[in-house]
Structures are given as structure tokens and as C-alpha cells.
């Protein structure tokens, strides 16, 4: 998994509108990249809505936001439209970006082991250097966790 001091990986991803988002264009402002397991599921919705509800506070602190999951463009579009998120969601079906950040890991639920996205938030400075990794994301207070850093 990416750690503090690491550089923002180079990537291109497709957002909910089918547009390409390039990591090279995200340098210059502080950046929050949050990974969530699946669009429109209860916990992921709470997290994404918390970030949306606190978007103006995050922007005031100089943050831009980018959400990423392994869902397809259509599912990301539906999720984005339903809640009118003010930030892009990347559809990473091939897990290219997910793998570069190291959040595709073995998980356990009810004794079952499987591979999946570990809910994680990465914070980068204006130069694209990782300044914080939040591994224990609390969906209801995701924005507060970012702002308390």
C-alpha cells in the first residue's frame, strides 16, 4: 500500500461521465483520493455523502477530491447523479489505479476470505507527495478525519 512520503502514482482513469482524469493534472492542489468497495452500498454511500456534505469545508482548506472503486462507468454515473456529488468518481474495473495504490487486498467477512478494495483515504500535498494515509476510515465522519490532519 502507498505510504506517507510516496509520490502520487501516474494514472489515467475514466470518470462517471466517460471523461479521462489524469493524475498529472491533479498536481498543484492538495488532493484527497478515497477508495471505496462498491458504489451505492450503504457504508460507501454514507462515506461519499459525508464528503459531499462537507465539500465546501474541504475546498476551503484547499482540497480537491477524487473517489475510486472497481465499479463500471454506468454504476458510477448512477451513484454520482443520484447524490449530485461535486467531485469525480473513477470507474476502475480493471483495477489499474486500485493496484497502484495497493488497496486490492485479502479481506475477511464472517470467516470468508476474498479479495477486495480496502476502504482507504490518501491525502497528497500540492507537489503530489502523500502526507497522510487513513486506513481506518469512519464513513460517518470521513471529512472530519481528513480535516483533523
C-alpha angles and dihedrals in degrees: 000000000000112000140197110295094029120124122246105268117244110250145146119212136176116243129212091277095051092256122137116247113199123200090218089065092054095065116103099052131060109269135207115198113187124188120204129181101234139357118246095014116130101254094039090050092052091051096046092045092049089054090046093048090052096039095114091053091049092047090048087058089051100257127144116197135219126179122202134188137151093256123120125255094260093054091046090049092052092047092046094047096044092057099026093230112198092217136061126267117208120218104216102175093155091049092231094139094033090057093046090057092044097234096126099097145145112279134186127213123171090345093307117122120209142145119262148135114292109219102246137156123210123196121202131188125231090277094055096255117140109244099172141014118200106200098166098056114184104208096207092053103029093129092049090052089055094045095047091064 
